[in-house]
Amino acid sequence: MTVLVAPDSFKGTFRAPQVAAAIGRGLERTGFPADLAPAADGGDGTLEVLLLALGGETAACECHDPLGRPMTAGFGLLSDGDGAIVEMASASGLSLVPEDERDAEAASTYGTGELIMAAVDAGAQVVFVSVGGSATTDGGAGALQAIEDAGGLRGAKLVVLSDVRTPFEHAATVYGPQKGADPAAVKRLTRRLNTLADGFARDPRSHPMTGAAGGLAGGLWAQLGAELVPGAPFVLDALGFDARLREARAVVTGEGRIDEQTLQGKIAGEVATRSRQRGVPCSAIVGRSALDRFGRRLLDLDSVTEATTLEAIEEAALALGDRLPPLAR
């Protein structure tokens, strides 16, 4: 008779565990036991969520930020001893570059390649690379160079966790503007991506998910045989979501902004879909709702509530608990 709480982070504001804890506090004030399952979809926060779910520890690496400046970034080593998690945003993320310094053409994924090789050096045989939140549109050229400079993967396997399905050739058009690219820069970046694709061992164009992180996913897939995996289903499976859903009478999800992208593989959309398929009512608490009536119908959410502080999220959960049917108590 639990309420399963599975929110994403509120990007740039609250981490997923913080959001889950606030929702849990609100539900428990109404007498509902909350099963907290903070989630992610391959974007920001995936490292923390997977380490919580799978067990492991963080390690540090000296690397370079998107503009080539020295920095220290973290990655995860799983407790099984064979796996590691690299969150590309830790070294090549948009949040690392102040808005007035953003340069979509200069930004490089070299630091992500350094993180990958640090994980390999630590003994990882499988490196999971979450690729959301990038500052880059280099088609993975920087990461590939860093991996080559460090002597290659030495038999390790890469698994890319993606939160989008955009193909390689559309990466600049879809994501370039938010990284500082004007229309002329978008055209130059697209030409550069096409040139890279022509020289790769296999062509990433038209292949779903290869455009993630400005083409990093495509570069790793094309040159190093990386496996491309939708991030949201992967993370929910790691959390044991379906088994926990069978024990739940209701579900609460959430994210910073719910909109049409939620329907394209984001965690809130995946949670809502699985809940609907199981016949379990699902509600969302979000920072901002920009979902039209059609989108809301597709997700079949019982309710969508806006809340922008942890206190407001707790109060929204309290109100939600008061509305849940007695069977869920």
Order of alpha helices (4+ residues) and beta strands (2+ residues): beta-alpha-beta-alpha-beta-beta-beta-alpha-alpha-beta-alpha-beta-alpha-alpha-alpha-beta-alpha-alpha-beta-alpha-beta-alpha-beta-alpha
